[in-house]
Amino acid sequence: MKLSQICQEINIEFLGNDIEIDGLHTLSEATSSQISFFNDKKYKNQLSETKAIAVLIEEQYAQLLPKTTIALVTDEPYLKLALASKFFAHKIETKGGHPDMGEGCDIDKRVRFGKDVNLGDNVTVMAGAYIGDSVTIGSNTLIYPNVTLYHHTEIGSNCIIHAGTVIGSDGYGFAHTKMGEHVKIYQNGNAVIEDAVEIGANCVIDRAVFGTTYIRKGSKLDNLIQIGHNCDVGEHSLIAGQSGLSGSTTTGRNLVMGGQSGTAGHLHIGDFVTVAGKSGVTKSLKGGKTYAGFPAIEHISWLKLQAKIHGLIKRKRR
């Protein structure tokens, strides 16, 4: 889509040489054919390094962009991003196709496929599953009934996806107008499940806004788990039921999360961390430790805190 046309559609003044735009991305990841945006001061140092051809930005920061980057000046860059994201969304169609399959696949006749689906060898897909456009599934993977894989999802080899799980659904992303209306940010990334991952029943793993949501190799997810958009769950992690990761949470390898635990977004959890059940992680955590409580603190400190509270209660009763 021409940059001039995008600007016209989202009501931004455009002057200069026109150019073909093929997508949107973050400041650090955008290419010379993509638009980016700036609405958070913590990413200010990325402005001078961005390769984006154009950036939605407030006028006071425009001079920080490289000379090769066009400043699309607006007082609502995040809202304009939301409006522009619609132009690059995957076109949803009900028409499907026949998958490209390897040897030894076992596919129930009640499975529906989108277009350009690719299956490895010995893939099993059970009744009621929907496999969307441009999905790939690696060899020896088992898809249980009523699993939904949205478009461009990638599933590795030797995986097990249990019944009712949805992978690649839209992340929870909205921009807000000055009148308090909520405008959808179309989620134009994808979700990737690496090799030897097992995902329990009725889990939801959201696709990324841009880029990819990852569940890394060897990880095992229990039932009823929510993974938000742009999360990156480290390899060989274990996550127990009714847990959730908010958007853009990243983790190191061998994370262990107890049941009903959760995280805030945009934080990092280090390697070999254990988060006790019902804990709430509100900030990034260093690796190699066990955490508990809300907000989550080191487990030994949490035990001492509980002992002090119990002591105060006993004293008051006297």
C-alpha positions as CSV (number, residue, x, y, z in Angstrom):
1,M,0.0,0.0,0.0
2,K,1.3,3.5,-0.9
3,L,2.4,5.6,2.1
4,S,0.4,8.5,0.7
5,Q,-2.7,6.4,0.7
6,I,-2.2,5.2,4.3
7,C,-1.8,8.8,5.4
8,Q,-4.9,9.8,3.6
9,E,-6.9,7.0,5.2
10,I,-5.7,7.8,8.8
11,N,-5.9,11.5,8.3
12,I,-2.2,12.5,8.5
13,E,-0.6,15.1,6.3
14,F,2.0,13.6,4.0
15,L,4.7,15.5,2.0
16,G,7.6,14.0,0.2
17,N,8.4,11.0,-2.0
18,D,5.8,8.3,-2.1
19,I,6.8,4.7,-1.3
20,E,5.3,1.2,-1.1
21,I,4.7,0.0,2.4
22,D,4.4,-3.7,3.2
23,G,3.7,-3.7,6.9
24,L,4.1,-2.3,10.4
25,H,6.7,-3.1,13.1
26,T,8.5,-1.8,16.2
27,L,11.2,0.8,16.0
28,S,14.0,-1.8,16.5
29,E,12.6,-4.4,14.1
30,A,11.0,-2.3,11.3
31,T,12.6,-2.5,7.8
32,S,13.0,0.2,5.1
33,S,9.6,-0.8,3.7
34,Q,7.7,-0.6,7.0
35,I,6.1,2.0,9.2
36,S,6.7,2.2,13.0
37,F,5.5,4.3,15.8
38,F,6.7,6.1,19.0
39,N,4.5,6.6,22.0
40,D,6.7,5.6,25.0
41,K,9.7,7.6,26.2
42,K,11.5,4.4,27.4
43,Y,12.1,3.6,23.7
44,K,13.5,7.1,22.9
45,N,17.0,5.8,22.4
46,Q,15.7,3.6,19.5
47,L,14.6,6.6,17.4
48,S,18.0,7.4,16.0
49,E,18.7,3.8,15.1
50,T,15.4,2.8,13.5
51,K,15.4,1.6,9.9
52,A,11.7,2.3,9.4
53,I,10.9,4.3,6.4
54,A,8.3,6.3,8.3
55,V,7.4,6.7,12.0
56,L,4.1,7.9,13.6
57,I,5.4,10.4,16.1
58,E,4.7,13.6,18.1
59,E,6.2,16.7,16.7
60,Q,8.5,17.3,19.7
61,Y,10.4,14.0,19.0
62,A,10.5,14.1,15.2
63,Q,14.0,15.6,15.0
64,L,15.4,12.5,16.7
65,L,14.7,10.3,13.7
66,P,17.3,9.5,11.1
67,K,17.3,11.7,8.0
68,T,16.2,8.7,6.0
69,T,13.1,8.2,8.0
70,I,9.9,10.2,7.3
71,A,8.2,11.7,10.4
72,L,4.4,11.2,10.3
73,V,3.5,13.9,12.8
74,T,0.5,13.3,15.0
75,D,-0.6,13.8,18.6
76,E,-2.0,10.3,18.7
77,P,0.6,8.0,17.3
78,Y,-0.8,4.8,19.0
79,L,-4.3,5.5,17.7
80,K,-3.0,6.1,14.2
81,L,-1.1,2.8,14.4
82,A,-4.3,1.0,15.3
83,L,-6.1,2.6,12.3
84,A,-3.2,1.7,9.9
85,S,-2.9,-1.9,11.2
86,K,-6.2,-2.8,9.5
87,F,-4.7,-2.4,6.1
88,F,-2.2,-5.2,6.6
89,A,-4.5,-7.7,8.3
90,H,-4.8,-11.2,6.9
91,K,-7.9,-11.5,4.7
92,I,-10.3,-14.0,6.4
93,E,-12.0,-16.4,4.0
94,T,-14.1,-19.5,4.5
95,K,-12.7,-21.1,1.3
96,G,-10.2,-23.8,2.1
97,G,-7.9,-26.2,0.3
98,H,-6.3,-29.6,0.5
99,P,-3.1,-29.7,2.7
100,D,0.3,-30.7,1.4
101,M,0.9,-33.8,3.5
102,G,3.9,-36.0,4.2
103,E,3.7,-39.8,4.5
104,G,1.6,-41.7,7.1
105,C,-0.7,-38.8,8.1
106,D,-4.1,-39.7,9.7
107,I,-6.6,-36.9,9.2
108,D,-10.2,-37.2,10.3
109,K,-12.7,-36.4,7.5
110,R,-14.3,-33.8,9.8
111,V,-11.2,-31.6,9.9
112,R,-11.3,-28.3,8.0
113,F,-8.3,-26.8,6.3
114,G,-7.5,-23.3,5.1
115,K,-5.3,-22.6,2.1
116,D,-1.6,-23.5,1.8
117,V,-1.4,-25.8,4.8
118,N,1.7,-28.0,5.1
119,L,1.8,-31.2,7.2
120,G,4.9,-33.3,8.0
121,D,5.1,-37.1,8.2
122,N,2.8,-39.0,10.6
123,V,0.7,-36.1,11.6
124,T,-2.6,-37.0,13.3
125,V,-5.5,-34.5,13.4
126,M,-8.7,-35.5,15.1
127,A,-12.4,-34.6,14.4
128,G,-13.5,-31.0,14.6
129,A,-10.1,-29.3,14.3
130,Y,-9.7,-26.2,12.2
131,I,-6.3,-25.7,10.6
132,G,-6.1,-22.2,9.1
133,D,-4.3,-20.6,6.1
134,S,-0.6,-21.1,5.8
135,V,-0.3,-23.2,8.9
136,T,2.6,-25.7,9.2
137,I,2.6,-28.8,11.4
138,G,5.8,-30.8,11.9
139,S,6.2,-34.6,11.8
140,N,4.8,-36.9,14.5
141,T,2.5,-34.2,16.0
142,L,-0.9,-35.1,17.4
143,I,-3.8,-32.6,17.3
144,Y,-6.7,-33.6,19.4
145,P,-10.4,-32.8,18.7
146,N,-11.7,-29.2,18.3
147,V,-8.3,-27.6,18.3
148,T,-8.1,-24.3,16.3
149,L,-4.9,-23.1,14.7
150,Y,-5.3,-19.7,13.2
151,H,-3.6,-18.6,10.0
152,H,0.2,-18.6,9.8
153,T,0.6,-20.6,13.1
154,E,3.6,-22.9,13.1
155,I,3.6,-26.1,15.1
156,G,6.9,-28.1,15.5
157,S,7.6,-31.8,15.4
158,N,6.6,-34.3,18.2
159,C,4.1,-32.0,19.7
160,I,0.8,-32.8,21.4
161,I,-2.1,-30.2,21.4
162,H,-5.0,-31.2,23.5
163,A,-8.7,-30.7,22.8
164,G,-10.2,-27.2,22.7
165,T,-7.0,-25.3,22.6
166,V,-6.7,-22.2,20.4
167,I,-3.4,-21.0,19.0
168,G,-2.9,-17.8,17.1
169,S,-6.0,-16.0,18.2
170,D,-5.8,-12.2,18.3
171,G,-4.0,-10.6,21.3
172,Y,-5.9,-8.1,23.5
173,G,-4.7,-4.9,21.9
174,F,-6.7,-1.6,21.6
175,A,-5.9,2.0,21.2
176,H,-8.2,4.6,22.9
177,T,-9.6,7.8,21.5
178,K,-9.9,11.0,23.4
179,M,-13.5,10.2,23.9
180,G,-12.7,6.8,25.5
181,E,-13.6,4.7,22.5
182,H,-11.5,1.5,21.9
183,V,-10.0,1.0,18.4
184,K,-8.8,-2.5,17.5
185,I,-5.1,-3.0,16.8
186,Y,-5.0,-5.8,14.2
187,Q,-2.7,-8.5,15.3
188,N,-0.6,-9.2,12.2
189,G,2.1,-11.4,13.7
190,N,1.9,-15.1,14.3
191,A,2.5,-17.9,17.0
192,V,5.2,-20.5,16.9
193,I,5.2,-23.7,18.9
194,E,8.6,-25.3,18.8
195,D,9.4,-29.1,18.8
196,A,8.4,-31.5,21.6
197,V,5.9,-29.1,23.3
198,E,2.7,-30.4,24.9
199,I,-0.2,-28.0,25.4
200,G,-3.1,-29.0,27.6
201,A,-6.9,-28.7,27.0
202,N,-8.6,-25.3,26.5
203,C,-5.5,-23.2,26.5
204,V,-5.2,-20.0,24.5
205,I,-2.0,-18.7,23.0
206,D,-2.3,-15.3,21.3
207,R,-0.6,-14.3,18.1
208,A,1.8,-11.4,18.2
209,V,0.9,-7.8,17.2
210,F,4.1,-7.8,15.1
211,G,6.6,-10.6,15.0
212,T,6.0,-13.8,16.9
213,T,4.6,-15.3,20.1
214,Y,6.9,-18.3,21.0
215,I,6.5,-21.4,23.1
216,R,10.1,-22.8,23.0
217,K,11.0,-26.4,22.6
218,G,10.3,-29.0,25.3
219,S,7.9,-26.8,27.2
220,K,4.8,-28.4,28.8
221,L,1.6,-26.4,29.5
222,D,-1.2,-27.7,31.7
223,N,-5.0,-27.0,31.0
224,L,-6.6,-23.6,31.0
225,I,-3.6,-21.4,30.4
226,Q,-3.5,-18.0,28.7
227,I,-0.4,-16.8,27.0
228,G,-0.7,-13.2,25.8
229,H,0.6,-11.7,22.5
230,N,4.3,-11.4,21.9
231,C,5.2,-13.6,24.9
232,D,8.3,-15.8,24.6
233,V,8.2,-18.8,26.9
234,G,11.7,-20.3,27.3
235,E,12.6,-23.9,26.5
236,H,11.7,-26.8,28.8
237,S,9.3,-24.6,30.9
238,L,6.5,-26.0,33.0
239,I,3.3,-24.0,33.6
240,A,0.5,-25.3,35.7
241,G,-3.2,-24.9,35.2
242,Q,-5.1,-21.5,35.3
243,S,-1.9,-19.5,35.0
244,G,-1.4,-16.6,32.6
245,L,1.3,-14.5,31.1
246,S,0.5,-10.9,30.1
247,G,1.6,-9.6,26.7
248,S,5.3,-9.3,25.9
249,T,6.4,-11.2,29.0
250,T,9.6,-13.2,28.2
251,T,11.2,-16.0,30.2
252,G,14.4,-17.9,30.3
253,R,14.6,-21.6,30.2
254,N,13.1,-24.0,32.7
255,L,10.6,-21.7,34.2
256,V,8.2,-23.4,36.6
257,M,4.9,-21.6,37.4
258,G,2.5,-23.0,40.0
259,G,-1.3,-23.1,39.4
260,Q,-3.2,-19.8,39.2
261,S,0.0,-17.7,39.1
262,G,0.4,-14.9,36.7
263,T,2.6,-12.0,35.4
264,A,2.2,-8.4,34.4
265,G,3.3,-7.5,30.9
266,H,6.6,-6.3,29.4
267,L,8.8,-8.0,32.0
268,H,11.5,-10.7,31.9
269,I,11.8,-13.8,34.1
270,G,15.3,-15.3,34.3
271,D,16.4,-18.9,33.8
272,F,15.4,-21.6,36.3
273,V,12.9,-19.5,38.2
274,T,10.0,-21.1,40.2
275,V,6.9,-19.0,40.8
276,A,4.7,-20.5,43.5
277,G,1.0,-21.1,43.0
278,K,-1.3,-18.0,43.1
279,S,1.7,-15.7,43.0
280,G,1.5,-12.4,41.0
281,V,4.7,-11.3,39.2
282,T,4.7,-7.5,38.9
283,K,8.4,-6.9,37.9
284,S,11.2,-8.7,36.3
285,L,12.7,-11.6,38.3
286,K,16.4,-12.7,38.5
287,G,17.1,-16.3,37.5
288,G,17.8,-19.3,39.8
289,K,15.4,-18.4,42.6
290,T,11.9,-19.3,43.9
291,Y,9.3,-16.5,44.3
292,A,5.9,-16.4,46.1
293,G,3.1,-14.0,47.0
294,F,1.6,-10.9,45.6
295,P,3.6,-9.0,44.6
296,A,6.0,-11.9,44.1
297,I,9.1,-11.8,46.3
298,E,11.7,-14.3,47.2
299,H,10.1,-17.4,48.8
300,I,12.1,-17.2,52.0
301,S,11.1,-13.5,52.5
302,W,7.5,-14.4,51.8
303,L,7.6,-17.2,54.5
304,K,9.1,-14.7,57.1
305,L,6.4,-12.2,56.2
306,Q,3.7,-14.7,56.7
307,A,5.2,-15.7,60.1
308,K,5.2,-12.1,61.2
309,I,1.6,-11.5,60.2
310,H,0.6,-14.7,62.0
311,G,2.5,-13.5,65.1
312,L,0.7,-10.2,65.0
313,I,-2.7,-11.9,64.8
314,K,-1.9,-14.2,67.7
315,R,-0.7,-11.2,69.8
316,K,-3.9,-9.2,69.0
317,R,-6.1,-12.1,70.2
318,R,-4.4,-12.1,73.6
